[in-house]
Amino acid sequence: MVCLIIAYWIFLKRYEIKNFIIYIVKKKKVKIVENLTFLHFTSAVDFNLNINGEYVKTSSTHENRFVTVATTKKAIYFTYLPISTTKTYLPFTQKLELNKDGINSQSQYVEVIPFKNNHYEIFLTPPLSATNTLSEIINEEYFGKTNVVLLNNNTGNIFVYDNNKLKKQFVTSIIKNAELNQKNNNIIIKCELEEDKYFLVILKADTIETILEVECDTIEENETQIKALKKMLDLSKHAFVNTFSFETNKVETYKVFLNNQPNKTTDKYLIPLAFLEAVKYENFNLAKSYLASDLAEAPDNFFAGYFGNIKNIYFDRYNLNKPNVGYTIKANEIFSYFEFAIENGMITEITKV
């Protein structure tokens, strides 16, 4: 059992209340369980979860996205069984060690995200299975001694051969369609992927050096350049643009707003997210627009030193009864927790906990 919570009567039945797994045990007195650790399991795909050999729950990306359990144990074993009708994933069993410094996991497929008051999100990444099915060749072209082959098995693969020797491989999601051509000394590989995504690779034809490799949402090409735009899916609706010039053979990278100006939020719980995303994308004018006047006076380089090189941002949905809004960020491969005081739609104080 993951956790014993003592109540009045025994029913020997597991109840689910607000995603918490509660075991009811027959007892006439109530015993309060202290030092509980709350584990919130989640994944980008549907999955079944077993804890210490016992089935707990099925998670869906549409409902029950988080499977939450509470425990006082120092270690638990869980089994993750991903569910998909389109891809073949491997299940796995892992051990989580709980101690005063947090939770440890040795798996590259398990990320532990810490929050306040002993709450942890356990984000699970499903490993793809090696497929035994025949590979489907999508496209193939020769450019002198260079042979480019695109095929699907469990993923999309781009193989680049020189004199029949494999020199490069690019892995992406399943390729629906592809276009290969050469312009000047550049080999252009454009792939249409699943879910309305695209993959663009530009190679030097003579050296097979990678000039550009990017997954994106749109690709535009004319006589002078090819442009790839990637939506960042942030609140302000940033997008990154990579433009390769056929005249200069150089790549230019810059940021734009999809609506030509940033989307702004006044929601108390989203204001810190919009601020942190702006810091992540180094749009400091936008970031400061969410700060009270005294905080906005800080120089731009202050934010990089205080928050670090932000990689991921996680909302603390588990402590919503607090006056301040909490977020965990991952920066420089370290997790840090911050609390934001909000008044009149502005951040008035930021505290690193």
Secondary structure, DSSP 8 states (H G I E B T S, - for coil): ----EE-SS----EEEETTEEEEEE--SS-----S-EEEEEEESSEEEEEETTEEEEEE-SSS---EEEEE--SEEEEEEEEE-SSS-B--EEEEEEEETTEEE---TTEEEEE-STTEEEEEE---B----S--EEEEEEEETTEEEEEEESSSEEEEEEETTEEEEEEEES-EEEEEEEEETTEEEEEEEEGGG-EEEEEEETTT--EEEEEEESEEEE-SSEEEEEEE---TT-EEEEEEEETTT--EEEEEEETTSS------TTTHHHHHHHHHHTT-HHHHHTTB-HHHHTS-HHHHHHHH-SEEEEEE-TT-TTSSSEEEEEEETTEEEEEEEEEETTEEEEEEE-
